[in-house]
Amino acid sequence: MAFSTKYIVGFAAAVCVVCSIFVAGSAVALKERQDINAVVDKQKQVLKVAGLLKEDETISNAEVAKRFETNLVPRVVNLETGEYAADVDAAGFDQDKAAKDPATSEAAPAGNPAKVQRVPKQALIYQLVGPDKAIKALIIPVEGKGLWSTLKGFIALDTDTTTVQGLTFYSHKETPGLGGEVDNPKWKALWPGRKVFDDQWNAKLTVVKGQAGPPADDPFRVDGLAGATLTSRGVTHLVQFWLGADAFGPYLKRFREKGE
């Protein structure tokens, strides 16, 4: 049975319309769940870098929320002054949104190696606290360009503001097996004990090409990612940018002086 060209075109168009409606409907229906999963995944990464969740540990969303609320205090920081923003709800603060809005952000210094375009005027950090509510670590958001993508993650610092407790990423599209090794637990295990700043408080920590020594002997260097030189450089640049004077530097200085 032969069909006319008009029939074939019309049938194909109808199928496309039905499929597009189905796909769009599914996307809308699943958006809320996807948003929740994204929040939970970010919280898991914060727990990992804080030492509150093992790399191979599987826990429920309820347990994620429990550990998060028990051990972590979110604080919004004014990046220019380094002071806490007392009038901002930290629980509902969206740093990505703030960075995109010209009213709540500023252009990053031109030509910065991390290739950051805009810096929010206020940013969200987490304080790891013990049972006595004393601060045990500061968890700082970091981001910057790798080879193919923007890497977004967190670095955990001891209360001396220079000793690294951990580094993790929750979003990137680097090449699996190469730049994607930023997710490798073995590589992330090389970070604790490294030092971010030298004696003059200049950000010096660098991901080198090849191997670095142990933290005690080679505190300012971390092993590079094999075959991923540009991603390694990107990690260096994003750490130095966000912990430097154009981002969290004033806050870290204030914390060293006041301890709060």
C-alpha positions as CSV (number, residue, x, y, z in Angstrom):
1,M,0.0,0.0,0.0
2,A,1.6,3.3,-1.1
3,F,1.3,6.5,0.9
4,S,1.5,10.0,-0.6
5,T,4.3,12.3,0.3
6,K,1.8,14.6,2.0
7,Y,0.6,11.7,4.2
8,I,4.2,10.7,5.2
9,V,5.2,14.2,6.1
10,G,2.0,14.8,8.1
11,F,2.4,11.5,10.0
12,A,6.1,12.2,10.8
13,A,5.1,15.7,12.0
14,A,2.4,14.3,14.2
15,V,4.8,11.7,15.7
16,C,7.3,14.5,16.4
17,V,4.7,16.7,18.1
18,V,3.5,13.8,20.3
19,C,7.1,12.9,21.3
20,S,8.0,16.5,22.0
21,I,4.9,16.9,24.3
22,F,5.9,13.7,26.1
23,V,9.5,14.7,26.6
24,A,8.6,18.2,27.7
25,G,5.9,16.9,30.1
26,S,8.4,14.4,31.6
27,A,11.0,17.1,32.0
28,V,8.5,19.4,33.8
29,A,7.2,16.5,36.0
30,L,10.7,15.4,37.0
31,K,12.2,18.9,37.6
32,E,11.3,19.1,41.2
33,R,12.9,15.7,41.9
34,Q,16.0,16.7,39.9
35,D,16.3,19.9,41.9
36,I,16.1,18.0,45.1
37,N,18.7,15.5,43.9
38,A,21.0,18.3,43.0
39,V,20.7,19.8,46.4
40,V,21.3,16.5,48.2
41,D,24.3,15.7,46.0
42,K,25.9,19.1,46.9
43,Q,25.2,18.4,50.5
44,K,26.9,15.0,50.3
45,Q,30.0,16.6,48.8
46,V,30.1,19.1,51.7
47,L,29.8,16.2,54.1
48,K,32.6,14.4,52.4
49,V,35.0,17.3,52.4
50,A,34.1,17.9,56.0
51,G,35.0,14.3,56.8
52,L,31.4,13.4,57.8
53,L,30.8,11.0,54.9
54,K,33.1,8.3,53.6
55,E,33.7,8.2,49.8
56,D,32.1,4.7,49.5
57,E,29.3,5.3,52.1
58,T,25.7,5.2,51.1
59,I,23.1,7.0,53.2
60,S,19.5,8.1,52.9
61,N,18.5,11.6,52.1
62,A,17.1,11.9,55.6
63,E,20.5,10.9,57.0
64,V,22.2,13.5,54.8
65,A,20.0,16.2,56.1
66,K,20.5,15.0,59.7
67,R,24.3,15.1,59.5
68,F,24.2,18.4,57.7
69,E,22.0,20.1,60.2
70,T,23.8,18.7,63.2
71,N,27.4,19.5,62.2
72,L,27.4,22.4,59.7
73,V,26.4,26.0,60.1
74,P,25.8,28.0,56.9
75,R,27.0,31.6,56.9
76,V,26.7,34.3,54.3
77,V,29.8,36.4,54.0
78,N,30.3,39.9,52.5
79,L,33.3,39.3,50.3
80,E,34.5,42.9,50.3
81,T,34.6,43.4,54.1
82,G,34.9,39.8,55.2
83,E,32.1,40.2,57.7
84,Y,29.0,38.0,58.1
85,A,25.8,39.3,56.4
86,A,23.4,39.2,59.4
87,D,20.4,40.2,57.4
88,V,20.5,37.3,54.9
89,D,18.9,33.9,55.3
90,A,21.8,31.6,54.8
91,A,19.5,28.5,54.4
92,G,17.8,30.0,51.3
93,F,20.8,31.8,49.8
94,D,21.5,31.0,46.2
95,Q,25.1,31.9,45.4
96,D,24.9,30.9,41.7
97,K,21.9,33.2,41.3
98,A,23.7,36.1,43.1
99,A,26.7,35.7,40.9
100,K,24.7,36.0,37.7
101,D,22.7,39.1,38.8
102,P,24.6,42.4,38.1
103,A,22.8,43.9,41.1
104,T,24.3,41.4,43.5
105,S,27.6,40.7,41.9
106,E,30.7,42.4,40.3
107,A,32.8,41.7,37.3
108,A,35.8,39.6,38.2
109,P,39.3,41.1,37.6
110,A,39.9,40.9,33.8
111,G,42.2,38.1,32.8
112,N,42.1,36.2,36.0
113,P,43.6,32.7,35.5
114,A,40.6,31.0,36.9
115,K,38.5,32.6,34.1
116,V,35.8,33.6,36.6
117,Q,33.4,36.1,35.0
118,R,31.5,37.5,38.0
119,V,32.0,37.4,41.7
120,P,28.9,37.7,44.0
121,K,29.0,40.5,46.6
122,Q,28.0,37.9,49.2
123,A,28.9,34.2,49.3
124,L,27.9,31.1,51.2
125,I,30.3,29.2,53.4
126,Y,29.8,26.4,55.9
127,Q,31.4,26.1,59.3
128,L,32.0,22.6,60.6
129,V,31.3,22.6,64.4
130,G,31.8,20.1,67.2
131,P,29.4,19.1,69.9
132,D,30.5,22.2,71.9
133,K,29.7,24.3,68.8
134,A,33.3,25.3,68.5
135,I,34.3,25.8,64.8
136,K,36.5,22.9,63.6
137,A,36.8,23.9,59.9
138,L,35.7,26.3,57.2
139,I,34.2,25.0,54.0
140,I,34.6,27.4,51.1
141,P,33.0,27.2,47.7
142,V,35.4,27.3,44.7
143,E,34.9,27.3,40.9
144,G,36.8,27.9,37.8
145,K,37.5,26.7,34.2
146,G,39.2,23.4,33.6
147,L,39.7,22.1,30.0
148,W,36.1,21.6,28.9
149,S,34.0,22.9,31.7
150,T,33.6,25.0,34.9
151,L,34.5,22.9,37.9
152,K,32.5,23.7,41.0
153,G,33.3,22.4,44.4
154,F,34.4,23.0,48.0
155,I,37.7,23.2,49.8
156,A,37.8,22.6,53.6
157,L,40.4,24.5,55.7
158,D,41.5,24.1,59.2
159,T,40.8,27.1,61.5
160,D,44.3,28.4,60.8
161,T,42.8,29.2,57.4
162,T,45.7,27.7,55.5
163,T,45.9,23.9,56.2
164,V,43.7,21.9,53.8
165,Q,41.4,19.3,55.2
166,G,40.0,18.3,51.9
167,L,38.9,19.2,48.4
168,T,35.9,17.9,46.4
169,F,33.9,18.8,43.3
170,Y,30.2,18.4,42.7
171,S,29.9,19.7,39.1
172,H,32.2,19.4,36.1
173,K,32.4,17.9,32.6
174,E,36.1,17.1,32.4
175,T,37.2,14.1,30.4
176,P,36.6,10.8,32.2
177,G,39.9,9.1,33.1
178,L,41.9,12.3,32.6
179,G,40.6,15.6,34.0
180,G,37.7,13.7,35.4
181,E,40.1,12.2,37.9
182,V,39.4,15.2,40.2
183,D,36.7,12.8,41.5
184,N,39.2,10.0,42.2
185,P,39.3,9.4,46.0
186,K,43.1,8.6,45.7
187,W,43.8,12.0,44.2
188,K,41.6,13.8,46.7
189,A,43.4,12.0,49.5
190,L,46.6,13.8,48.6
191,W,45.1,17.2,49.6
192,P,44.7,17.0,53.5
193,G,47.7,18.6,55.2
194,R,48.7,20.8,52.3
195,K,49.1,24.6,52.9
196,V,47.3,27.3,50.8
197,F,49.3,30.3,52.0
198,D,52.9,31.2,52.5
199,D,54.2,33.3,55.4
200,Q,53.0,36.5,53.8
201,W,49.5,35.0,53.2
202,N,49.9,34.8,49.5
203,A,48.0,31.9,47.9
204,K,50.7,29.5,46.8
205,L,49.2,26.0,46.7
206,T,49.8,24.5,43.2
207,V,48.8,21.3,41.4
208,V,52.1,20.5,39.7
209,K,52.9,18.4,36.6
210,G,54.1,15.1,37.9
211,Q,54.4,14.1,41.6
212,A,54.8,16.2,44.7
213,G,56.3,15.2,48.0
214,P,54.3,14.4,51.2
215,P,52.6,17.4,52.9
216,A,55.2,17.7,55.6
217,D,58.0,18.0,53.1
218,D,56.2,19.7,50.1
219,P,53.2,21.5,51.6
220,F,52.5,23.9,48.8
221,R,52.3,21.3,46.0
222,V,49.9,18.5,45.0
223,D,50.3,15.8,42.4
224,G,49.1,16.7,38.9
225,L,46.5,14.7,37.1
226,A,48.2,12.5,34.5
227,G,47.3,13.5,31.0
228,A,45.2,16.5,32.2
229,T,47.6,19.4,32.4
230,L,44.9,22.1,31.7
231,T,42.5,20.6,34.3
232,S,45.3,20.6,36.8
233,R,46.2,24.2,36.1
234,G,42.5,25.0,36.4
235,V,42.3,23.5,39.9
236,T,45.4,25.6,40.9
237,H,43.9,28.8,39.5
238,L,40.4,28.3,41.1
239,V,41.8,27.6,44.5
240,Q,44.2,30.5,44.4
241,F,41.5,32.9,43.1
242,W,38.7,32.1,45.6
243,L,41.0,32.0,48.6
244,G,42.8,35.2,47.5
245,A,42.2,38.9,47.8
246,D,39.4,39.1,45.2
247,A,37.2,36.6,46.9
248,F,37.4,35.1,50.4
249,G,40.7,36.6,51.3
250,P,39.2,39.4,53.5
251,Y,37.0,36.9,55.2
252,L,39.9,34.5,56.0
253,K,41.9,37.4,57.3
254,R,39.1,38.5,59.5
255,F,38.6,34.9,60.8
256,R,42.3,34.7,61.7
257,E,42.1,37.9,63.7
258,K,38.7,37.2,65.4
259,G,38.4,33.5,65.3
260,E,34.7,33.6,64.6
